[in-house]
Amino acid sequence: MKQKITVSEGKPYPLGMTVTQRGEINLAAALHGKEDCGVILYPRKGGSRIRLPFHSGNRVGNVRCMKICGLQAQDYDYNFYVGDEIVTDPYARQILGNERWGRRVNPQLRGREDFTAFDWGGDVPPMTPLHDSILYLVHVRGFTRHPSSGVNNRGTFAGIVEKIPYLRSLGITALELMPAYEFVELERRKETRPSDRPEPMDRLTDDSPKERPRINYWGYKEGYYFAPKASYSSSDEPATEFKGMVKSLHENGIEVIMQFYFPKEVKSGFILEVLRYWVYEYHIDGIHLLGEQIPTALLASDPMLANTKLFYYRFPCEEIYGSREIPDYRNLACYREDFLYDMRRFLKGDEDMLGRVLFHLKENPAQTGVVNFIAGYEGFSLADMVSYERRHNEANGEDNRDGRDYDASWNCGAEGRTRRRWICDLRRKQMRNAIALLFFAQGTPMLVSGDEFGQSREGNNNPYCQDNAISWLNWDLTEKNGAFLDFVRAAIRLRKEHPILHRPEEMTMLDYIACGYPDLSYHGREAWRLSVERTSREAGLLYCGNYAKIDKTRDDDFFYIAYNMHWEEKELALPALPAGMHWEKVMDTQDGSVVGDGRVVEKSIRIPGRSIRVIKSFGKPVKEGKRVEGATAF
């Protein structure tokens, strides 16, 4: 018996496919032009396609709409058409046709509405403040795709859930996911002469001998922003699996930050709709915005995103807040590479860097946070930045012409792999130095997954197309480089346990509570005096624990962190502590120690070349509020 289908005037919003309370299908699409346009319905169980045109009267602006009676929405996938062109709905909640990673899209992408109910239970977002956050950057596929991951569902959202015990042991508070919305990863690229730059195309559509496939492993391209990536799901319900991942992470106090790349052609209103949808539908906790012409003021001012972390290169704070307003919940953070380049140059001993390093260690703006990272998805990994000075991107097939020309790296004496013991020891120490610089700066630290156990990309500083061991995490390294992993865990734990190392506001370098010490002070060969000259590469930073409370009850400890990136040993003076207290070492990048030796440190310390030492106060003050003679802010 032939179905009776009736088409009537629909509603222009929301866009895409929705179902009314009466079970009718509402379809709305922004289709420009005067050509014949409509919808194609594909029966899921087989059968003939149904082609229904939009009537000219059912139009509001450029939005065409219709309401269909007589069909069940869950029985059909759909596309729109404009003339002879098939258009996959950018508002589709699920995309069909690209479920298998790296395969040709066949025969045509199709949209599908997600009708699966999900029980969020008592899901509560952690809402971790920026100053308490520790971000961990993850590529969903690469995180667990390697056989060494030991998970059942490799390369998927479910695989991340299986790694939650590891994430908790590491101490991170938020997972930042590289693009995990639907995108077509299989691209085509024309063969070019050596002097030409290859240009990526949308996707493979034919077998032209002048074109060859290329995987866009990262996913920084225009995508189908309302749908989780189907090939990152171990089931045929990617939306449900993604929600389950978010819920499980929240139960363990871990937030989910999503990266979204929007080319400049994407409209501001659409971007806002995408972000609102993911926050409401998927309970994500933050968004890292990538691309040009992002409407940051619009997004930052949206009430629905007020409790959602938003990261971007910069924010127009004057336009968003005015000159003096401080937000109740600081959800904006600047995500730039200034920290990366300055700290790397300091690490390798460049001149005239100490002033910039002191700025980054203290930086913590009132209206926006700052995200610090010393390695990212692009450029050298942490292990490679101490092992390579030149890019080695031959595997990308672009004659080693792609990627950055300058990474502010230093190979410590040999390019790439080496067995020379002194070079390997120096590289390990430099990695520990990098971790100390990252986690003892006041801004929000971001660690790239795998860097905590020395994952190398073999000198490739642009592995955008490497869906293989170059990009997949090798979990065997957690044992091979276990000592370094323990050092990273200890640095994270020390930061989290002591609020003086991650204050909610920027330090003033003033004694504003009249305790005898400023909150932060700088020291050199003499206590309370630091010379910042072009050749200076060492400094001691004193953090006064009286300015922060542990568990809101007792004052934090004093910390003195000594930095020496000169290749020779340097002596730094130690300021006196209140009576009844003394200094002891608790961490040292020279030997990787993370447990104190119990020896009292007095008056001054000698810091080996290219090392960082953390010294903490022990004991209780005999008399509080005693001013230390000569204590002044730098």
N, C-alpha and C positions, 0 to 999 in steps of 0.2 A: 504494500500500500504506500503510495507516494505521500511524503510529508507535506503538510500544508504550512507554508512559510508566509508570514506577513511582515512587511517592512513599513515602519512608521517613523515619524519625526523623533530623533534622539536628543540627548543632552550633549552639549559641547565640552563638558568637563565632568569627571576627569578624562584626560586623553587616554587612548588605548582601549582595551577590552575590559568591560566591567559587567557585572550582573545586577539587575535591579532586584528589589525585594520580591517581586512577582516571578522571578526567574527568567526575565527577558534579557537578551544580550544587548548591551549598549556599546557601540563602536564610535570612536571619535578620533579624528586624525587631522593634523595640520598639513594640508596638501596644497601647494601653490600651483598656479597655472589654470588655464581654462580647459585643459584636456579632460576627456572622460576619465573618471576615477571611481574607485569603489573598493570592495573587500573580496578576497578569495578565501573561502573556508575549506580546509582539508580534513576530511573525516579521519579520525585516528585509527579506526578499525577497517579502513579501506573503503573504496567506493569513489563515486564521481565527485569532483570538486564543485563547489557552489560559488558562483560569481554573482555578486550583488552590487549594483552601482549606487553611488550616492546621488540623491536627487538634488537638483540645484536649489530647491527651496530649503533643504536641510543644511543650512550653512550660517555660521556666525563668524564674521571676519574671514579668515582663511581656514577655519576649522569646519570640516565636513563631519556630519554625524548621522547615525541611524539607529533605530531600535528594531531588533529582530525577535519575532515571536514564532514558536513552533520548533525551536532547536534547543538542545542542551549544550551550554557553553563547554562543559567538560568533555564533550565528544569531538571537539574541533580545535585544530590549530589554525592560524590565519596569517595572511599578509595583506597589504594594501596594494593597489595598482594605480598607476597614473599613465594613461595611454598604454604603451607596450612595456613600460618599466614596472618591475615588481619591487615593492618597497617593504622591507622588514620593519615593523613598528619599533621605533626607538624607545617606546614606553612599555614594551612587552616585559612581563615579569619573569618569563623564562624563554630562552632561545633554543630552538631545536635545529639540529643539523651540524653542530660542532661539538658533539659530546666526546669525541675521541681526540685527544691531544695530538696536534701535528698532522692531522689527516686532511685531505682535500674536502672542502665544504661540498656536500653532495646530498640531494641535488640542488637544494635552495634553502637558505635559512628561513625559519618560520617562527612566528611568535606563538606563545601559549600563556594563558592566564594561569596563575597559581591558585588552586582552590584548596590546597592542603591546609588543614587547621593545625596550629602548633600551640602546645601548652607551655607557656612561659613560666607557669607556676608563680613563685614569688620572686622572680628575677629582679634584682636590684643592681643598678649600675654602681660600680665602686666609687666613681667621681673622685679619683685620687688627685689632690692638688698638684699643680705643675712642679712645685718645688720638692714634692715627695715622689715624683714619677721617675721611672727608669724605663726608657723605651728600648724595644728590641725589634729590629727590622727583619722581616721574614718574607721570602718568596714561597708561596704555598706549595708549589710543586717541588722546588729545589730543597726545601727544608727536610723532607722525609723520603725523597725519591730514591736515594742511594740505598743499596741493599743493606748497608751497615746500620741504617736507621733503626732496624729491629721492630718496625711497626707492621701491623697487618694491612693497613690501608695507605700504601705509600703514595706520596705526592698529592694528598687530598686534605680537605677540611677535617675529616675524621682522623687523619694521621696527626694533625696538630693536637687534637684532643688526647691522643695516646701519649704525646710528649709533655703533657701538663706537669707530671711529677718532675721532669727535668727543668722545666721553666720555673717551677717553684723553688727548686734547689739552687737555681742560678740567682734568684732574687729580683727578677724583673717585675715591673708592675703593669706594663702595657705592651701588647703585640701590635706592631705596625705592619700591615700587610701591603706588599706591592700589589699592583692592580689585580683584583680578584673578582671584578665584574666581567661580563662576557666580552671577549674581543676575539677577532680572527687572527690567530698566531701564525698561520701559514701564509706567507706573503710571496710575491714574485718580484724578481729583480732582474733587470736587463743586464746581460753581459756587456762589459764596457772595456774600452782600451785602458791601459794602465794609468793614463793621465786623467781619466774621467772619474767623477764621483758617482757611485751607484745610487739610483733613486728607487726606494721601495714603492710597490704598488699595493693596492688594497688586498687582493688575494689571488690565488691561482685560479684561472678559469680555462686555460687551454694548455696544450703541450708544445707551445712554440719553442723551437730550438734556440731562440735568442733569449729565452727566459729560464731561470732556474729557481727552485724553491728556497726559501729562507725562513727560519723560525724567528719570530719576534718573541723571544723568551720573556722579556720584561713586561711587555704589554702597554708601553707608553704610546698610545695611539687612541684615536676616537673609537669608542666601543658602544656596546648596548648597556647603558649605565644602570638600568633598573633590574638587571638579571645577574645573579651570581654565576661565576664561570662554571659551566656544566662539566668540563673535563677536570675540574678540581674537586669533583664530588665522587665518592665511591659508590653512590647509589644513583638512581634515576630521578631523585628529588633533591637537586642542589640547594634549593631554598631551605628546605627542612634541615639538611645537613649543616648549612651555614648557621642557621639559628641555633641548632644544637651545639655547635662549636662555641658560639658567643655565650650561650647560657652556661656551658661547662667552665669556660674561662672566668666568667663573672663569679661563679660559685667558688672559684679559687682566688678571687681578688685581683684578677688580671683584666685590664681593659682591652678593647679592640679598636685600633685606629686604622682607617681605610685610606689608602692613597687613591686619588682620582686625578687623572690627567685629562685636561680639557683644552683642545686646540682653540686658537683664537676665534674660529668660526662658530663655536658653540655659544648660544645666546645666554645672557645673564639669568633670565627667568627660568630657563631650562636647568641651569646649574643649581639654582635654589631648589627647584622641585626635586632634583635627584638627591640632594643632601637631606632634605626634609624626609623623603621617603625612606632612606636607609636608617636614619635616626629613629623614625617611628616604627617602621616595619621590622628592622633587624636589630634594633637596640644597640647600635654601634656607639662608641663613646667619643670618637674624634675623627677628624678628616684632615689629611695632609693634602693640600691643594697644589697641583702642579700644572704649569702651562702659562700662557700669556693672557693678559686682559681678564684676569679673574676679578669679579666684582666684590672685592674684599669688604668694602664698607657696607654693601648690601647684606652680605652674608653675616658679617660680625654684628650687625644691628638687628638681625631677625630674632624675634622673641623665642621661636621654637628651637633655635640653635644656641640659646644663651648658656646652656649647661654642657654644650658639646665643644670639645677641644678643637680649635681650628689652627692649622699650621700653614704658613706661607712665607715667602721671602721677606715680605714687609707688610705692614698694615698702616693705613692713614689714621693714626690715633687721634689726631686733632679733630678729624671729621667724625670719628666714631664716638669719642668720649669728651671732646673738648680738651682744654689744657690741663685741668686739675682733677677731673673725676677719676676715681680709682674703682674699677669694677669689684662687686662683691665676690664674684667667682672669676678669677683670672683664667679665661679659657683661650686667649689668643697667644700664639708664640711665633717668633720669627725663626725661620729655619734656613740658615745661610751657611756658606762654606768658609766664612772668615776665620772661625775657630780652627778648622781643619788646616788651612794653609799656614796660619801663624804658629800653631803648635808644632806642626811638622818642621817648620823652619827652625824653631827653637830647639827641637829634638836633635837636629843634625848640626847644631852649633853655629847657625848663621848669626852675624852681627846685628846689633840694633833691634833685637826682638824682645828684650825683657819688658819694656814698657807695654807692648801689645799683650804679652802674656799676663802681666798683672791686671790689665784691663779685662781680659777674658775670664780670669779666675774669679773676679769680683762681679762681673756683669750679671745683673738680675733686675731688669726694668720693672717699674711699678705697674704700668698699664698692660704690658705684654711680657710674656716670658721669653726665654731664648733657649733654643734647642742646640746643644753642643754635640758635635760628632767629629771624630778624628779619622774615620773611614766611612764610605757610603757604598751604595750599590754601584755607583760609577766611580772610576778611578781605582787605584790599588787598594787591595784589602790590607788589613793591619799587618799580616805576615809579609805581604809583598812590598809594603812601603819601606821595610827595613832590609829588603833583599834585592830590589831592582831600582835602577835609576832610569831605565828606558822601557818603554812599552814593548810588549811582545804579543802583538795581536794577529799574528800570521794566520791563526786558526779561523779568524773571521772572514777570510777570503777577500780582503781589501788591500792586499800588499802592505799591510802594517801601516796604513795611512789614516785609519780611523782612531778615535780615542784622543785623550788629552796629550798634548806635547810636553806638558810640565805637570808633575805630580808632587813637587816638593818632597821627594823621597831621597833616601840615601841607602846604598846597598851594604854599607859597613865594611867594604873592602873587596867584595867580589860580586859579580853580576850573577844572580840566580843561585841555584843550588851549589853548596860547597860542603866539604868535610872538614875544613879547617876549623879546629876547635875554638880558637879565639874569636873568629868571626861569628860562629854560631852562638857563643856565649854573649857576645856584644849584641847580636840581634835579639836574643831573648830578653836581655836587659832593656833594650830600647822599646820592646813591646810592653814590658812592665811599666816603663816610664810613661808611655802613651796612655796606658790604663789609669795611672795615677793622675795625670793631667786631666783626663776626661772626668773621672768620678770625684775629684776634689775641687773642681770648678763649681761655682754656685748655680749655674744654669742647669737645665734639664738634660741629662746625658742620654744619648742614643747609641746603642751598640748594634753592629750588624751581626746577624746570626752567623756563627762559625768563627768569627774573630776571637771569641773567648777561648777557642782551642786551636788557634793558629791555622785556620783553613787558608790555603793558597789557591790563587787562580792562575798559577804558573806565569805570572807577569802580565796577564791580560788585563788591561785597565778599561776595557769596554766590552765585557762579555754579553752583550745584548742578544746575541744569537746562539749562545752556547748552552744547549739543553743536554748536558753531559757532565762528566766528572769535574770539569772546570767550575761549574756553577752548583752542582749538587753537594750538599754537606756530607763529608766523610766522617761518620760518627766514631770510627776507630780512633780518630785523633783525640777523642776525649780521654783515652787511656795513654796514648803515646805522648801527648802534651798535657798530661794530667796535672803536673806541677803548675803550669801556667794557668790552667782552668781554676785551680784552687786559689791562685793569687787574684784572679778576677772576682771570684766569689767573695773573697775576703775584702776586697776593695768596695764592692757593692754593699756588703754587710756593714762595714765600718761607716759608710756614708749613711745608710738607713738608720743605724743605731744612734747616731749623733746628730741631732737637729742643727747644731752650730755649723755643720758642714753643708747644710742645704736650707738656708733661711728663706722664709716666705717673702722677704723684702730685701732690697739691696743694702749691703752693709755701709755704714756711714763713715767709718774710721774715726768716730768720736766717742768719748766717754759720756754718753747721754743718760746713763743710769747712775753716774757718780760712784762707780765701783773701783776706780783706780786704774782701769784699763779701757781702751777703746774696743769696740767689737772686733775690729780687724786692724792689725798694724804690721808694718814692714820692717825687716831687720837685715843688717849686713854684717860686716866685720865688727861693727859696734852695735850693741842693742839700741833699738829705736832710731837707727840711722841707716838708710839704704842709699847707695849711690847707683843711679840708673844712667849709665853712660853707654856709648855705642858698643864698647867691648864687654859690658856687663852680661854675665850669663848665670848669675847665682842670686838667690834671695831667700830669706826666711819669712814665712807668714805666720803670725800669731793670731789664733782665733780664741777669743775669750768666752768660755762656756757660760759665764754669768748672763749672757744675752739670750740663752735658749734653755728651755726646760725639757727634761726627759720625762715622758709620761705625765707631763703637766704638773710634776711634783717637785723635782729637784733640779738644781742647776746642772747643765752639761759640763763636761770636762774641758780643760784648756787643750788646744792643739797647736803644735808648732810644726809646720811642714817646710822642710828645707829642700830647695830646688838647686841643682847644679848641673847645667848642661855644658859646662866647660870640660875639656878633655883632661884637665888636671884637677887634682884635689883642691878643695877650697875650705876655708874655715869660716864659720858663721857664729856670731854671738847669740847666746840664749838669754832672753829677758828673765828676770827673777820672778818666781811665782809667789803667791801669798804664803806667809809662814804656815808650816805644817804640810806643804805640798812639795812634790818633786817631779822631775821629768824622767820618763823611761821611753825607750824606743818600742814601737808597736808594729812598724812596717818598714821594709827597706827594699828598694828595687835593685840594689847592688847584688844581693844574694837571693832575693825573692822571699825573704823571711816575712811571715805574717803573724808571728807570735813574739812577744817581747822576751828579752833575755833576763829581765829582772834587775839589770844594772842601772844605777842612778846616773843620769847625765847632768853635768854641772857646767855652768858658765858658757861653754862653747862646744861646738861639735865640728869635726872634720868630715866633710862629705866627699867621697870618692868622685872622680870625674864621671860625668854622664850618669847621674843617679839622683834619686829622690828618697828622702827619709822622713817618716812620720813619727813624731814624738808626742806623747800624751802625758797629761798631769795625773799623778796618783796621790792619794791622801786627801785630807780635808783641811780647809783653812782654819787656823787657830782663831783669827780675828778677821771678820769680814769687813769690807769697805775701806781697808787701809790703802791709801794711794801710794803707788810705786813712784819713787823719786825719779824724775826725768822722763816719765811716760808722756809722750806727745804723739799726735796723729801725724802720719807721713803726708 
